[in-house]
Amino acid sequence: MTLVSQRPHGSPPPRRGAAGFSLVELLTAMAVTSLMMFALLSLVGQSSTNYRLSQRKITTLSDLRALFHFMENDLSCRVADTRFFLRVNPANHAEFAFIRSRDAQDSNATGDLSACVYYVAFTADDQNSGSPKLFRRVLDGPATQQLLDAGDNAPFPTFDPQADDPIAYNIVRFDVQGLQRDGAGNWQAWNNVPGTSPQQLEITLDLVDDFSAQRLRTEPQWLGLAQTTILSQREAVRRHVHRIILSP
């Protein structure tokens, strides 16, 4: 007698020779997946870095717009035909001062005039580090009157970075060039002769963001960055140039 196996109608035939993935195939798949994950993480990391750098630039530009607007407001109130003070300090930062009409919002001011002084000084940030900052000082009415009485013989106004409030931080270089028109109407350097005033200021400001400033803790390190010609060290420095027309 011959036995014939029977299976239900419509059921699939039995599989023959079915096998899973080999060890080599699994290792290859894992290696390819690892490479793809590494590439993806690198892309995400680079995007995050670019985003942070962009945010720092945006913040810096926003702060600079506010700073230059602040200066323009001060200089727009400058009293014509009064002395304009401009010099360079030992750290090669510019300092300038001028007489302006009193700000109506300053309820503590005395008299109708005041004097503004802009300067850079290195001050401590904590016990172990410091940084150069741009300061603004406002002289009261009596001190301003003394400058007016002294005329062209007036000394540069005094200031105190320990008492004045900074208006910009992480300053690598602060340069101010006075400009005047020649007989042909072209701009040229102001000769800084007593009794004359520039007709325009060209302000150059080099600075770094807070992250880059953390690597600079002492005044010699900041001075070294300002004077270096090594491109890799200058990459963190951002230069901004702004011109301000002065009242006649």
N, CA, C and O of each residue as an XYZ file, in Angstrom:
992
protein
N       0.863     -1.189      0.000
C       0.000      0.000      0.000
C       0.893      1.230      0.000
O       1.913      1.286      0.686
N       0.482      2.204     -0.782
C       1.250      3.454     -0.851
C       0.515      4.536     -0.076
O      -0.676      4.778     -0.273
N       1.297      5.204      0.849
C       0.693      6.292      1.641
C       0.943      7.627      0.952
O       2.064      7.930      0.544
N      -0.065      8.379      0.834
C       0.044      9.703      0.201
C      -0.283     10.759      1.254
O      -1.364     10.759      1.844
N       0.692     11.672      1.478
C       0.424     12.753      2.449
C      -0.600     13.711      1.884
O      -0.614     14.031      0.696
N      -1.408     14.129      2.734
C      -2.446     15.080      2.327
C      -2.308     16.379      3.116
O      -2.008     16.357      4.310
N      -2.525     17.491      2.456
C      -2.520     18.809      3.123
C      -3.777     19.546      2.746
O      -4.337     19.308      1.676
N      -4.204     20.379      3.547
C      -5.451     21.096      3.269
C      -5.376     21.843      1.960
O      -4.323     22.338      1.558
N      -6.522     21.913      1.303
C      -6.597     22.621      0.027
C      -6.298     24.111      0.212
O      -6.857     24.750      1.103
N      -5.421     24.661     -0.625
C      -5.094     26.095     -0.587
C      -3.960     26.460      0.336
O      -3.562     27.624      0.352
N      -3.418     25.547      1.100
C      -2.294     25.871      1.987
C      -1.013     25.949      1.176
O      -0.872     25.223      0.192
N      -0.037     26.841      1.572
C       1.205     26.995      0.805
C       2.065     25.773      0.923
O       2.018     25.056      1.923
N       2.862     25.533     -0.111
C       3.760     24.381     -0.068
C       4.836     24.600      0.978
O       5.147     25.751      1.284
N       5.390     23.608      1.512
C       6.445     23.764      2.524
C       7.695     24.414      1.931
O       8.062     24.144      0.787
N       8.348     25.278      2.726
C       9.560     25.970      2.278
C      10.736     25.026      2.364
O      10.864     24.233      3.297
N      11.577     25.134      1.381
C      12.754     24.286      1.343
C      14.009     25.162      1.345
O      14.108     26.115      0.572
N      14.911     24.852      2.167
C      16.191     25.567      2.175
C      16.102     26.988      2.734
O      16.977     27.800      2.432
N      15.067     27.335      3.548
C      14.945     28.683      4.118
C      16.071     28.918      5.107
O      16.365     28.056      5.935
N      16.725     30.125      5.022
C      17.845     30.436      5.922
C      17.794     31.911      6.298
O      17.256     32.699      5.521
N      18.343     32.344      7.487
C      18.390     33.746      7.902
C      19.616     34.450      7.334
O      20.316     33.914      6.475
N      19.876     35.725      7.855
C      21.042     36.483      7.407
C      22.304     35.849      7.962
O      22.328     35.342      9.084
N      23.336     35.889      7.163
C      24.620     35.371      7.629
C      25.289     36.405      8.529
O      24.885     37.568      8.530
N      26.286     36.011      9.281
C      27.023     36.911     10.176
C      27.684     38.040      9.398
O      27.709     39.181      9.860
N      28.213     37.733      8.235
C      28.869     38.758      7.410
C      27.862     39.817      6.978
O      28.157     41.012      7.005
N      26.671     39.372      6.578
C      25.633     40.318      6.159
C      25.206     41.215      7.319
O      25.009     42.414      7.126
N      25.060     40.659      8.513
C      24.687     41.449      9.684
C      25.758     42.485     10.016
O      25.452     43.644     10.293
N      27.009     42.053      9.984
C      28.098     42.998     10.274
C      28.158     44.110      9.239
O      28.399     45.268      9.581
N      27.940     43.765      7.981
C      27.948     44.782      6.922
C      26.819     45.793      7.125
O      27.019     47.000      6.993
N      25.638     45.280      7.444
C      24.500     46.171      7.672
C      24.746     47.095      8.862
O      24.411     48.278      8.815
N      25.334     46.551      9.930
C      25.634     47.371     11.111
C      26.663     48.443     10.789
O      26.560     49.571     11.271
N      27.660     48.094      9.973
C      28.687     49.077      9.610
C      28.094     50.204      8.778
O      28.394     51.375      9.011
N      27.250     49.853      7.802
C      26.620     50.876      6.965
C      25.724     51.775      7.807
O      25.726     52.995      7.639
N      24.954     51.167      8.720
C      24.072     51.960      9.593
C      24.881     52.900     10.481
O      24.492     54.048     10.693
N      26.005     52.412     10.997
C      26.859     53.251     11.847
C      27.402     54.446     11.074
O      27.437     55.564     11.587
N      27.825     54.200      9.839
C      28.334     55.305      9.020
C      27.255     56.332      8.738
O      27.519     57.534      8.766
N      26.041     55.873      8.467
C      24.936     56.795      8.210
C      24.600     57.611      9.457
O      24.339     58.810      9.362
N      24.605     56.961     10.632
C      24.319     57.674     11.878
C      25.408     58.698     12.186
O      25.119     59.806     12.639
N      26.671     58.319     11.937
C      27.776     59.248     12.179
C      27.657     60.477     11.280
O      27.853     61.607     11.727
N      27.331     60.241     10.002
C      27.171     61.363      9.067
C      26.018     62.261      9.487
O      26.109     63.485      9.388
N      24.920     61.648      9.962
C      23.762     62.432     10.385
C      24.076     63.263     11.623
O      23.711     64.437     11.695
N      24.758     62.650     12.607
C      25.115     63.384     13.819
C      26.085     64.516     13.505
O      25.983     65.594     14.091
N      27.025     64.288     12.589
C      27.961     65.354     12.200
C      27.223     66.519     11.565
O      27.537     67.680     11.827
N      26.240     66.206     10.727
C      25.461     67.258     10.081
C      24.663     68.055     11.094
O      24.591     69.282     11.017
N      24.056     67.344     12.054
C      23.281     68.040     13.092
C      24.195     68.911     13.957
O      23.852     70.042     14.301
N      25.373     68.361     14.305
C      26.313     69.133     15.117
C      26.797     70.383     14.407
O      26.899     71.443     15.025
N      27.101     70.276     13.106
C      27.551     71.437     12.345
C      26.448     72.471     12.223
O      26.706     73.672     12.296
N      25.216     72.008     12.036
C      24.086     72.930     11.948
C      23.896     73.674     13.258
O      23.608     74.871     13.263
N      24.059     72.961     14.377
C      23.934     73.597     15.681
C      25.021     74.641     15.895
O      24.756     75.721     16.423
N      26.256     74.315     15.482
C      27.359     75.271     15.613
C      27.112     76.512     14.762
O      27.317     77.636     15.220
N      26.674     76.305     13.525
C      26.385     77.438     12.653
C      25.262     78.306     13.220
O      25.292     79.531     13.101
N      24.282     77.664     13.830
C      23.173     78.418     14.429
C      23.671     79.293     15.577
O      23.296     80.460     15.685
N      24.530     78.713     16.443
C      25.053     79.497     17.563
C      25.896     80.659     17.069
O      25.798     81.765     17.600
N      26.734     80.421     16.047
C      27.554     81.505     15.504
C      26.682     82.600     14.901
O      26.965     83.786     15.065
N      25.625     82.202     14.208
C      24.715     83.183     13.611
C      24.027     84.005     14.687
O      23.867     85.218     14.545
N      23.619     83.340     15.770
C      22.962     84.055     16.855
C      23.904     85.055     17.510
O      23.489     86.154     17.877
N      25.179     84.676     17.658
C      26.154     85.607     18.239
C      26.339     86.823     17.343
O      26.407     87.952     17.828
N      26.421     86.592     16.027
C      26.583     87.715     15.105
C      25.371     88.629     15.150
O      25.512     89.852     15.139
N      24.177     88.042     15.199
C      22.956     88.850     15.247
C      22.920     89.688     16.518
O      22.583     90.872     16.481
N      23.271     89.062     17.648
C      23.278     89.783     18.920
C      24.295     90.917     18.900
O      24.015     92.024     19.359
N      25.493     90.627     18.357
C      26.533     91.659     18.276
C      26.094     92.819     17.401
O      26.276     93.978     17.774
N      25.522     92.524     16.245
C      25.065     93.583     15.349
C      23.969     94.413     15.992
O      23.936     95.633     15.834
N      23.071     93.757     16.716
C      21.999     94.486     17.398
C      22.566     95.427     18.453
O      22.129     96.572     18.576
N      23.548     94.933     19.219
C      24.177     95.776     20.238
C      24.912     96.950     19.603
O      24.890     98.059     20.136
N      25.569     96.710     18.456
C      26.313     97.775     17.802
C      25.378     98.848     17.243
O      25.676    100.039     17.331
N      24.259     98.431     16.674
C      23.292     99.421     16.182
C      22.840    100.326     17.321
O      22.751    101.543     17.160
N      22.557     99.723     18.472
C      22.133    100.513     19.622
C      23.244    101.455     20.075
O      22.984    102.605     20.429
N      24.502    100.958     20.062
C      25.627    101.785     20.488
C      25.821    102.968     19.551
O      25.941    104.103     20.012
N      25.855    102.724     18.240
C      26.065    103.812     17.291
C      24.894    104.795     17.315
O      25.092    105.999     17.157
N      23.691    104.290     17.510
C      22.538    105.183     17.636
C      22.689    106.068     18.879
O      22.346    107.250     18.858
N      23.199    105.485     19.944
C      23.428    106.228     21.181
C      24.440    107.345     20.939
O      24.229    108.480     21.364
N      25.543    107.021     20.252
C      26.561    108.026     19.948
C      25.998    109.126     19.055
O      26.235    110.311     19.292
N      25.260    108.729     18.038
C      24.689    109.721     17.125
C      23.765    110.678     17.868
O      23.755    111.877     17.587
N      22.993    110.158     18.808
C      22.097    111.015     19.580
C      22.889    112.018     20.406
O      22.525    113.191     20.479
N      23.980    111.555     21.032
C      24.831    112.468     21.805
C      25.443    113.540     20.907
O      25.401    114.731     21.218
N      26.015    113.090     19.782
C      26.723    114.021     18.908
C      25.776    114.972     18.184
O      26.176    116.075     17.812
N      24.529    114.559     17.981
C      23.571    115.453     17.324
C      23.239    116.652     18.200
O      22.781    117.680     17.701
N      23.466    116.525     19.502
C      23.201    117.627     20.437
C      24.467    118.417     20.765
O      24.466    119.275     21.648
N      25.545    118.114     20.041
C      26.792    118.828     20.304
C      26.629    120.318     20.028
O      26.008    120.716     19.042
N      27.193    121.133     20.912
C      27.126    122.584     20.766
C      28.189    123.031     19.773
O      29.379    122.799     19.984
N      27.767    123.664     18.705
C      28.701    124.107     17.665
C      29.681    125.131     18.222
O      29.396    125.835     19.190
N      30.844    125.190     17.581
C      31.894    126.150     17.930
C      32.436    125.958     19.336
O      32.978    126.896     19.923
N      32.300    124.764     19.882
C      32.961    124.431     21.137
C      34.045    123.402     20.851
O      34.026    122.737     19.816
N      34.974    123.278     21.763
C      36.137    122.432     21.506
C      35.733    120.958     21.418
O      34.888    120.480     22.175
N      36.357    120.256     20.476
C      36.205    118.809     20.356
C      37.517    118.177     20.781
O      38.564    118.484     20.212
N      37.474    117.293     21.781
C      38.661    116.644     22.323
C      38.837    115.265     21.664
O      37.890    114.481     21.596
N      40.034    114.981     21.188
C      40.316    113.684     20.576
C      41.779    113.334     20.809
O      42.674    114.128     20.519
N      42.010    112.124     21.341
C      43.379    111.672     21.581
C      43.400    110.148     21.590
O      42.358    109.501     21.486
N      44.607    109.577     21.717
C      44.795    108.124     21.771
C      45.496    107.795     23.086
O      46.481    108.441     23.447
N      44.987    106.787     23.803
C      45.584    106.434     25.092
C      46.745    105.456     24.900
O      46.965    104.997     23.780
N      47.495    105.121     25.959
C      48.652    104.233     25.818
C      48.327    102.847     25.268
O      49.201    102.192     24.699
N      47.076    102.387     25.429
C      46.681    101.077     24.889
C      46.239    101.178     23.433
O      45.743    100.206     22.864
N      46.417    102.357     22.828
C      46.094    102.610     21.419
C      44.589    102.642     21.145
O      44.154    102.369     20.026
N      43.806    102.973     22.155
C      42.378    103.193     21.976
C      42.103    104.696     21.916
O      42.739    105.481     22.619
N      41.160    105.080     21.077
C      40.795    106.492     20.971
C      39.951    106.922     22.163
O      39.228    106.123     22.758
N      40.061    108.191     22.492
C      39.216    108.814     23.507
C      38.745    110.146     22.941
O      39.535    110.884     22.351
N      37.465    110.459     23.115
C      37.005    111.765     22.646
C      35.942    112.316     23.591
O      35.248    111.580     24.292
N      35.848    113.642     23.579
C      34.894    114.335     24.447
C      34.388    115.575     23.718
O      35.046    116.091     22.815
N      33.211    116.046     24.123
C      32.606    117.219     23.475
C      31.536    117.805     24.390
O      31.064    117.161     25.326
N      31.172    119.045     24.086
C      30.129    119.752     24.836
C      28.799    119.549     24.123
O      28.721    119.683     22.902
N      27.768    119.233     24.867
C      26.447    119.034     24.275
C      25.388    119.702     25.144
O      25.611    119.973     26.324
N      24.248    119.958     24.546
C      23.137    120.487     25.316
C      22.618    119.414     26.257
O      22.692    118.227     25.941
N      22.103    119.806     27.386
C      21.664    118.856     28.399
C      20.486    118.032     27.905
O      19.591    118.538     27.227
N      20.505    116.772     28.252
C      19.401    115.877     27.924
C      18.204    116.221     28.794
O      18.307    116.228     30.021
N      17.066    116.508     28.166
C      15.877    116.901     28.913
C      15.402    115.796     29.848
O      14.720    116.076     30.834
N      15.748    114.555     29.556
C      15.311    113.442     30.383
C      16.182    113.247     31.618
O      15.830    112.483     32.517
N      17.322    113.941     31.661
C      18.221    113.809     32.801
C      17.796    114.796     33.881
O      18.187    115.963     33.861
N      17.001    114.318     34.811
C      16.477    115.199     35.854
C      17.533    115.579     36.884
O      17.343    116.530     37.643
N      18.668    114.830     36.917
C      19.710    115.110     37.897
C      20.745    116.103     37.394
O      21.614    116.537     38.151
N      20.655    116.467     36.109
C      21.641    117.383     35.530
C      21.424    118.792     36.044
O      20.309    119.186     36.387
N      22.513    119.542     36.087
C      22.450    120.947     36.482
C      22.942    121.796     35.327
O      23.945    121.473     34.691
N      22.233    122.887     35.054
C      22.607    123.752     33.945
C      22.045    123.247     32.631
O      21.403    122.199     32.563
N      22.305    124.029     31.583
C      21.779    123.698     30.255
C      22.756    122.881     29.415
O      22.378    122.361     28.365
N      24.010    122.761     29.863
C      25.017    122.061     29.081
C      25.644    120.934     29.903
O      25.617    120.947     31.134
N      26.199    119.976     29.196
C      26.961    118.896     29.827
C      28.071    118.502     28.864
O      28.077    118.921     27.706
N      28.996    117.708     29.339
C      30.085    117.217     28.497
C      30.068    115.697     28.509
O      29.896    115.077     29.559
N      30.248    115.100     27.334
C      30.282    113.638     27.197
C      31.707    113.191     26.911
O      32.422    113.816     26.128
N      32.104    112.113     27.550
C      33.432    111.538     27.335
C      33.256    110.064     26.984
O      32.593    109.323     27.710
N      33.847    109.643     25.877
C      33.868    108.232     25.473
C      35.309    107.735     25.544
O      36.223    108.373     25.023
N      35.499    106.588     26.196
C      36.857    106.070     26.357
C      36.801    104.569     26.614
O      35.750    104.032     26.966
N      37.940    103.891     26.437
C      38.067    102.456     26.687
C      39.022    102.248     27.853
O      40.067    102.893     27.937
N      38.651    101.338     28.753
C      39.514    101.001     29.877
C      39.388     99.511     30.177
O      38.338     98.905     29.968
N      40.476     98.939     30.670
C      40.486     97.532     31.060
C      40.089     97.451     32.521
O      40.753     98.038     33.376
N      39.014     96.731     32.818
C      38.558     96.575     34.198
C      38.280     95.100     34.480
O      38.091     94.307     33.557
N      38.258     94.746     35.744
C      38.077     93.355     36.152
C      36.641     92.903     35.905
O      35.687     93.659     36.090
N      36.518     91.633     35.476
C      35.212     90.987     35.367
C      34.941     90.110     36.585
O      33.805     90.005     37.045
N      35.980     89.490     37.095
C      35.913     88.741     38.339
C      37.297     88.771     38.968
O      38.138     89.584     38.586
N      37.531     87.904     39.915
C      38.789     87.948     40.651
C      39.997     87.607     39.779
O      41.102     88.082     40.041
N      39.797     86.789     38.745
C      40.919     86.288     37.965
C      40.962     86.765     36.521
O      41.875     86.383     35.788
N      40.025     87.570     36.089
C      40.022     87.982     34.686
C      39.414     89.367     34.538
O      38.747     89.879     35.437
N      39.665     89.956     33.373
C      39.119     91.266     33.052
C      39.023     91.433     31.551
O      39.406     90.538     30.797
N      38.514     92.570     31.111
C      38.365     92.822     29.673
C      38.259     94.321     29.432
O      37.869     95.072     30.327
N      38.614     94.767     28.199
C      38.457     96.185     27.859
C      36.985     96.487     27.560
O      36.299     95.701     26.907
N      36.524     97.614     28.037
C      35.137     98.016     27.855
C      35.087     99.478     27.415
O      35.960    100.274     27.762
N      34.059     99.813     26.653
C      33.841    101.192     26.237
C      32.936    101.869     27.260
O      31.840    101.393     27.554
N      33.415    102.989     27.794
C      32.688    103.725     28.824
C      32.198    105.064     28.279
O      32.751    105.609     27.324
N      31.156    105.571     28.907
C      30.655    106.919     28.626
C      30.475    107.648     29.948
O      29.834    107.145     30.870
N      31.048    108.832     30.023
C      30.890    109.648     31.232
C      30.255    110.980     30.862
O      30.563    111.557     29.820
N      29.370    111.459     31.719
C      28.709    112.743     31.517
C      29.122    113.677     32.642
O      28.906    113.374     33.816
N      29.713    114.810     32.290
C      30.105    115.810     33.271
C      28.929    116.740     33.553
O      28.139    117.049     32.661
N      28.828    117.172     34.786
C      27.721    118.048     35.171
C      27.956    119.478     34.699
O      28.977    119.781     34.081
N      27.013    120.341     34.995
C      27.070    121.723     34.536
C      28.305    122.488     34.972
O      28.967    123.091     34.127
N      28.651    122.491     36.276
C      29.845    123.234     36.705
C      31.135    122.744     36.048
O      31.963    123.559     35.641
N      31.317    121.433     35.938
C      32.527    120.917     35.295
C      32.563    121.284     33.817
O      33.626    121.579     33.271
N      31.401    121.264     33.171
C      31.328    121.653     31.760
C      31.646    123.136     31.595
O      32.311    123.527     30.637
N      31.182    123.940     32.507
C      31.449    125.382     32.429
C      32.940    125.673     32.570
O      33.455    126.599     31.944
N      33.631    124.888     33.387
C      35.081    125.056     33.511
C      35.786    124.780     32.190
O      36.743    125.469     31.834
N      35.308    123.764     31.462
C      35.891    123.482     30.151
C      35.650    124.640     29.192
O      36.542    125.025     28.437
N      34.452    125.188     29.224
C      34.132    126.311     28.340
C      34.974    127.535     28.683
O      35.439    128.246     27.792
N      35.165    127.777     29.969
C      35.942    128.956     30.381
C      37.408    128.816     29.973
O      38.067    129.809     29.665
N      37.919    127.576     29.972
C      39.327    127.362     29.606
C      39.539    127.411     28.099
O      40.667    127.609     27.646
N      38.484    127.234     27.315
C      38.585    127.329     25.862
C      39.534    126.292     25.278
O      39.482    125.116     25.636
N      40.406    126.744     24.369
C      41.330    125.830     23.703
C      42.418    125.311     24.640
O      43.131    124.368     24.298
N      42.550    125.918     25.815
C      43.555    125.465     26.773
C      42.987    124.458     27.766
O      43.685    124.033     28.686
N      41.735    124.078     27.587
C      41.107    123.147     28.524
C      41.774    121.772     28.433
O      42.031    121.293     27.329
N      42.057    121.136     29.558
C      42.618    119.776     29.528
C      41.541    118.763     29.158
O      40.347    119.049     29.238
N      41.978    117.588     28.757
C      41.013    116.531     28.459
C      40.230    116.222     29.727
O      40.823    116.082     30.796
N      38.906    116.112     29.626
C      38.095    115.881     30.834
C      38.498    114.599     31.566
O      38.907    113.618     30.946
N      38.376    114.626     32.880
C      38.729    113.465     33.687
C      37.591    112.434     33.668
O      36.435    112.766     33.405
N      37.948    111.193     33.950
C      36.952    110.126     34.014
C      37.437    109.056     34.975
O      38.596    109.071     35.389
N      36.565    108.135     35.331
C      36.894    107.096     36.295
C      36.165    105.813     35.916
O      34.959    105.716     36.147
N      36.857    104.815     35.337
C      36.184    103.574     34.925
C      35.614    102.776     36.101
O      34.758    101.914     35.907
N      36.084    103.060     37.312
C      35.529    102.372     38.471
C      34.176    102.943     38.869
O      33.411    102.292     39.580
N      33.880    104.145     38.417
C      32.608    104.778     38.757
C      31.659    104.863     37.571
O      30.442    104.889     37.753
N      32.207    104.907     36.347
C      31.370    105.037     35.155
C      30.831    103.674     34.728
O      31.406    102.632     35.044
N      29.722    103.709     34.008
C      29.094    102.474     33.537
C      29.544    102.163     32.107
O      29.550    103.059     31.263
N      29.922    100.913     31.818
C      30.299    100.543     30.447
C      29.077    100.457     29.545
O      27.984    100.115     29.996
N      29.270    100.771     28.266
C      28.177    100.675     27.291
C      28.484     99.660     26.190
O      27.615     99.363     25.371
N      29.700     99.126     26.158
C      30.064     98.063     25.209
C      31.195     97.252     25.817
O      32.016     97.771     26.574
N      31.226     95.949     25.470
C      32.161     95.035     26.103
C      33.057     94.354     25.060
O      32.787     94.378     23.859
N      34.140     93.743     25.577
C      35.049     92.924     24.747
C      35.631     93.732     23.592
O      35.602     93.293     22.443
N      36.151     94.898     23.897
C      36.692     95.791     22.880
C      38.143     95.424     22.576
O      38.993     95.453     23.466
N      38.422     95.082     21.334
C      39.788     94.802     20.902
C      40.462     96.086     20.418
O      41.640     96.322     20.686
N      39.695     96.909     19.701
C      40.252     98.170     19.192
C      39.125     99.186     19.038
O      38.050     98.870     18.528
N      39.391    100.412     19.487
C      38.439    101.506     19.341
C      39.200    102.686     18.752
O      40.033    103.301     19.417
N      38.897    102.990     17.489
C      39.608    104.052     16.791
C      38.607    105.082     16.282
O      37.544    104.730     15.771
N      38.955    106.341     16.426
C      38.102    107.439     15.970
C      38.957    108.389     15.142
O      39.946    108.931     15.634
N      38.579    108.585     13.901
C      39.282    109.504     13.015
C      38.377    110.692     12.710
O      37.253    110.533     12.234
N      38.899    111.900     12.997
C      38.176    113.101     12.609
C      38.435    113.423     11.152
O      39.569    113.325     10.685
N      37.384    113.810     10.424
C      37.501    114.146      9.005
C      36.967    115.545      8.758
O      36.072    116.021      9.457
N      37.539    116.201      7.738
C      37.065    117.512      7.312
C      37.203    117.610      5.797
O      37.990    116.887      5.186
N      36.443    118.499      5.209
C      36.499    118.674      3.750
C      37.582    119.678      3.389
O      37.779    120.683      4.073
N      38.281    119.382      2.293
C      39.269    120.333      1.800
C      38.596    121.351      0.882
O      37.371    121.376      0.764
N      39.393    122.175      0.244
C      38.840    123.209     -0.613
C      38.045    122.665     -1.780
O      37.147    123.338     -2.285
N      38.363    121.442     -2.221
C      37.656    120.831     -3.342
C      36.443    120.017     -2.893
O      35.741    119.429     -3.717
N      36.203    119.988     -1.582
C      35.045    119.257     -1.074
C      35.304    117.802     -0.776
O      34.374    117.056     -0.470
N      36.570    117.378     -0.860
C      36.906    115.982     -0.568
C      37.211    115.801      0.916
O      37.703    116.717      1.576
N      36.916    114.616      1.426
C      37.191    114.328      2.831
C      38.671    114.059      3.032
O      39.301    113.345      2.251
N      39.221    114.647      4.103
C      40.598    114.415      4.478
C      40.684    114.368      6.014
O      39.728    114.713      6.708
N      41.836    113.939      6.528
C      41.998    113.825      7.974
C      41.939    115.202      8.625
O      42.521    116.168      8.131
N      41.232    115.269      9.732
C      41.168    116.503     10.525
C      42.527    116.744     11.163
O      43.145    115.813     11.678
N      42.991    117.975     11.134
C      44.333    118.287     11.617
C      44.411    118.476     13.130
O      45.496    118.685     13.673
N      43.268    118.405     13.814
C      43.232    118.492     15.277
C      43.892    119.768     15.801
O      44.549    119.756     16.842
N      43.715    120.830     15.092
C      44.239    122.128     15.511
C      43.261    122.760     16.489
O      42.061    122.775     16.215
N      43.733    123.291     17.637
C      42.825    123.961     18.569
C      42.034    125.067     17.881
O      42.572    125.808     17.058
N      40.777    125.170     18.220
C      39.913    126.160     17.601
C      39.150    125.630     16.410
O      38.295    126.327     15.863
N      39.445    124.391     15.990
C      38.720    123.769     14.882
C      38.059    122.483     15.382
O      38.417    121.956     16.435
N      37.094    121.991     14.610
C      36.399    120.752     14.948
C      36.239    119.903     13.695
O      36.129    120.451     12.598
N      36.222    118.592     13.827
C      35.981    117.744     12.652
C      34.547    117.900     12.169
O      33.658    118.247     12.946
N      34.329    117.646     10.905
C      32.980    117.693     10.342
C      32.334    116.308     10.300
O      31.122    116.182     10.125
N      33.161    115.271     10.464
C      32.656    113.909     10.447
C      33.596    113.022     11.265
O      34.802    113.262     11.320
N      33.028    111.999     11.897
C      33.819    111.031     12.638
C      33.704    109.667     11.963
O      32.609    109.227     11.612
N      34.833    109.015     11.787
C      34.849    107.634     11.318
C      35.255    106.756     12.498
O      36.395    106.803     12.959
N      34.321    105.967     12.972
C      34.527    105.150     14.168
C      34.762    103.702     13.743
O      33.931    103.106     13.058
N      35.891    103.148     14.152
C      36.214    101.746     13.883
C      36.217    100.990     15.199
O      36.916    101.359     16.142
N      35.429     99.931     15.249
C      35.288     99.156     16.476
C      35.559     97.688     16.174
O      34.837     97.061     15.399
N      36.608     97.144     16.794
C      36.916     95.712     16.720
C      36.524     95.085     18.049
O      36.896     95.588     19.109
N      35.774     93.987     17.997
C      35.375     93.323     19.228
C      35.153     91.838     18.987
O      35.063     91.386     17.845
N      35.065     91.088     20.077
C      34.796     89.657     20.016
C      33.566     89.359     20.851
O      33.172     90.161     21.698
N      32.954     88.190     20.607
C      31.773     87.816     21.380
C      32.187     87.271     22.741
O      33.373     87.094     23.019
N      31.192     87.007     23.584
C      31.465     86.561     24.951
C      32.194     85.219     24.977
O      33.066     85.001     25.819
N      31.839     84.316     24.052
C      32.471     82.995     24.039
C      33.966     83.122     23.753
O      34.781     82.493     24.428
N      34.330     83.932     22.755
C      35.749     84.111     22.419
C      36.485     84.875     23.513
O      37.672     84.650     23.748
N      35.771     85.782     24.183
C      36.406     86.593     25.228
C      36.819     85.760     26.433
O      37.686     86.182     27.198
N      36.224     84.596     26.618
C      36.566     83.759     27.756
C      38.007     83.261     27.705
O      38.575     82.904     28.737
N      38.596     83.236     26.524
C      39.982     82.780     26.386
C      40.969     83.889     26.704
O      42.163     83.624     26.842
N      40.500     85.125     26.822
C      41.365     86.277     27.075
C      41.085     86.785     28.493
O      40.007     87.316     28.763
N      42.030     86.625     29.371
C      41.788     86.913     30.774
C      42.594     88.100     31.296
O      42.214     88.707     32.297
N      43.705     88.441     30.630
C      44.574     89.510     31.123
C      44.690     90.612     30.069
O      44.400     90.398     28.892
N      45.115     91.777     30.506
C      45.266     92.909     29.581
C      46.320     92.630     28.507
O      46.081     92.970     27.348
N      47.494     92.021     28.828
C      48.456     91.700     27.764
C      47.877     90.773     26.692
O      48.233     90.893     25.520
N      46.990     89.853     27.077
C      46.378     88.971     26.087
C      45.473     89.762     25.139
O      45.461     89.502     23.936
N      44.730     90.708     25.664
C      43.880     91.549     24.823
C      44.725     92.426     23.907
O      44.405     92.585     22.729
N      45.804     92.998     24.443
C      46.687     93.824     23.620
C      47.352     92.981     22.539
O      47.541     93.446     21.415
N      47.710     91.735     22.879
C      48.317     90.854     21.889
C      47.366     90.541     20.751
O      47.786     90.475     19.595
N      46.079     90.345     21.060
C      45.097     90.085     20.010
C      44.918     91.306     19.122
O      44.743     91.169     17.911
N      44.960     92.497     19.705
C      44.799     93.717     18.916
C      45.963     93.949     17.961
O      45.795     94.556     16.903
N      47.148     93.462     18.339
C      48.345     93.735     17.544
C      48.746     92.579     16.636
O      49.600     92.753     15.767
N      48.149     91.399     16.817
C      48.587     90.236     16.049
C      48.219     90.357     14.577
O      47.222     90.981     14.214
N      49.048     89.746     13.744
C      48.768     89.665     12.308
C      48.476     88.226     11.880
O      48.328     87.947     10.690
N      48.395     87.314     12.852
C      48.107     85.910     12.564
C      46.612     85.763     12.284
O      45.780     86.072     13.138
N      46.280     85.293     11.093
C      44.887     85.243     10.665
C      44.044     84.341     11.555
O      42.893     84.661     11.851
N      44.611     83.212     11.983
C      43.839     82.281     12.805
C      43.428     82.902     14.127
O      42.381     82.560     14.676
N      44.248     83.817     14.646
C      43.916     84.483     15.895
C      42.943     85.643     15.687
O      42.251     86.058     16.617
N      42.899     86.155     14.467
C      42.020     87.291     14.170
C      40.628     86.845     13.718
O      39.747     87.679     13.511
N      40.428     85.527     13.563
C      39.154     85.049     13.040
C      37.977     85.421     13.940
O      36.870     85.651     13.452
N      38.212     85.482     15.245
C      37.127     85.778     16.184
C      36.813     87.268     16.264
O      35.801     87.658     16.845
N      37.684     88.109     15.678
C      37.501     89.563     15.778
C      36.577     90.044     14.668
O      36.762     89.693     13.502
N      35.599     90.834     15.024
C      34.684     91.418     14.044
C      34.903     92.935     14.009
O      34.896     93.600     15.045
N      35.097     93.465     12.803
C      35.340     94.907     12.634
C      34.089     95.585     12.107
O      33.415     95.084     11.207
N      33.799     96.733     12.691
C      32.632     97.518     12.283
C      33.059     98.977     12.152
O      33.670     99.542     13.059
N      32.731     99.573     11.020
C      33.086    100.964     10.737
C      31.808    101.766     10.544
O      30.910    101.358      9.808
N      31.738    102.909     11.210
C      30.529    103.728     11.158
C      30.938    105.193     11.078
O      31.861    105.629     11.767
N      30.248    105.941     10.237
C      30.540    107.379     10.106
C      29.380    108.203     10.631
O      28.213    107.880     10.404
N      29.721    109.278     11.339
C      28.722    110.158     11.949
C      29.025    111.591     11.537
O      30.125    112.090     11.774
N      28.055    112.251     10.922
C      28.197    113.664     10.562
C      27.991    114.522     11.803
O      27.049    114.308     12.567
N      28.890    115.508     12.002
C      28.776    116.386     13.152
C      28.097    117.674     12.757
O      28.117    118.087     11.598
N      27.493    118.300     13.754
C      26.860    119.599     13.510
C      27.937    120.620     13.179
O      29.053    120.512     13.687
N      27.635    121.608     12.342
C      28.654    122.586     11.938
C      29.097    123.446     13.098
O      29.949    124.319     12.930
